[in-house]
Amino acid sequence: MMRIWTSGLAPTLEHQDRPVIVVGLGARRDTGADEILALIETALARQGLAARSIAFCVTHPDKLDHPGLFAAAVRLGVELRAADPVEFSRPVPNPSTRVTRLFGVPAIAEAAAQSFGPLLLEKIASAGATCALSRLAYSPSAATTASTLATSSAGP
């Protein structure tokens, strides 16, 4: 059973078996699913994780139609999502001059992954793809507060 520690809080029983790993991905246009999957496997292995721990894959909005990224997510049985474009302008540990030149942002994989939680693995690369891992941020108290505020009819 995997233990999840978030924001210094003890793990809660109801969330211990949920997939919590976010896979941030970037890839050149001609990169196929096999290369991307091999890179994801390497990233997971470096952290001692299994594919079943993946919550979803995430990339830049301009890459949602990338056939290799989409096929890799399908083969993993998870969604391929786009991170909010604002997240790509935030600082990352390993900015890329090539990505900055092509997309006007410092990175794809790291920025996408860290938009959903703290990085567990900074980007690694193959010939045509990059991959970074983060832990999906989840705060039971924030979720409870948001739910309570949304349904409360009490005034100030």
Solvent accessible surface area in square Angstrom, and as a share of the most:
residue,aa,sasa,rsa
1,M,171,0.76
2,M,55,0.25
3,R,147,0.53
4,I,12,0.06
5,W,147,0.51
6,T,18,0.11
7,S,99,0.64
8,G,77,0.74
9,L,76,0.38
10,A,68,0.53
11,P,27,0.17
12,T,45,0.26
13,L,148,0.74
14,E,119,0.53
15,H,20,0.09
16,Q,5,0.02
17,D,114,0.59
18,R,128,0.47
19,P,61,0.38
20,V,11,0.07
21,I,0,0.00
22,V,0,0.00
23,V,0,0.00
24,G,0,0.00
25,L,0,0.00
26,G,4,0.04
27,A,8,0.06
28,R,113,0.41
29,R,138,0.50
30,D,130,0.67
31,T,9,0.05
32,G,37,0.35
33,A,13,0.10
34,D,99,0.51
35,E,58,0.26
36,I,0,0.00
37,L,20,0.10
38,A,56,0.43
39,L,11,0.06
40,I,1,0.00
41,E,116,0.52
42,T,56,0.33
43,A,0,0.00
44,L,7,0.03
45,A,73,0.57
46,R,149,0.55
47,Q,72,0.32
48,G,70,0.67
49,L,39,0.19
50,A,39,0.30
51,A,53,0.41
52,R,206,0.75
53,S,10,0.07
54,I,5,0.03
55,A,27,0.21
56,F,6,0.03
57,C,0,0.00
58,V,0,0.00
59,T,0,0.00
60,H,20,0.09
61,P,44,0.28
62,D,89,0.46
63,K,19,0.08
64,L,73,0.36
65,D,106,0.55
66,H,0,0.00
67,P,86,0.54
68,G,4,0.04
69,L,0,0.00
70,F,116,0.48
71,A,35,0.28
72,A,0,0.00
73,A,1,0.01
74,V,88,0.50
75,R,143,0.52
76,L,43,0.21
77,G,65,0.62
78,V,32,0.18
79,E,101,0.45
80,L,27,0.14
81,R,91,0.33
82,A,36,0.28
83,A,2,0.02
84,D,80,0.42
85,P,88,0.55
86,V,91,0.52
87,E,36,0.16
88,F,1,0.00
89,S,83,0.53
90,R,115,0.42
91,P,120,0.76
92,V,17,0.10
93,P,63,0.39
94,N,50,0.26
95,P,87,0.55
96,S,22,0.14
97,T,118,0.69
98,R,95,0.35
99,V,26,0.15
100,T,65,0.38
101,R,176,0.64
102,L,95,0.47
103,F,67,0.28
104,G,61,0.59
105,V,19,0.11
106,P,32,0.20
107,A,2,0.01
108,I,8,0.04
109,A,1,0.01
110,E,0,0.00
111,A,0,0.00
112,A,0,0.00
113,A,0,0.00
114,Q,50,0.22
115,S,32,0.21
116,F,56,0.23
117,G,11,0.10
118,P,87,0.55
119,L,45,0.22
120,L,59,0.29
121,L,24,0.12
122,E,84,0.37
123,K,55,0.23
124,I,20,0.10
125,A,70,0.54
126,S,41,0.27
127,A,91,0.71
128,G,10,0.10
129,A,4,0.03
130,T,34,0.20
131,C,0,0.00
132,A,0,0.00
133,L,0,0.00
134,S,0,0.00
135,R,49,0.18
136,L,48,0.24
137,A,66,0.51
138,Y,76,0.29
139,S,36,0.23
140,P,32,0.20
141,S,69,0.44
142,A,58,0.45
143,A,47,0.36
144,T,86,0.50
145,T,74,0.43
146,A,62,0.48
147,S,64,0.41
148,T,76,0.44
149,L,129,0.64
150,A,87,0.68
151,T,112,0.65
152,S,54,0.35
153,S,120,0.77
154,A,86,0.66
155,G,60,0.58
156,P,191,1.20
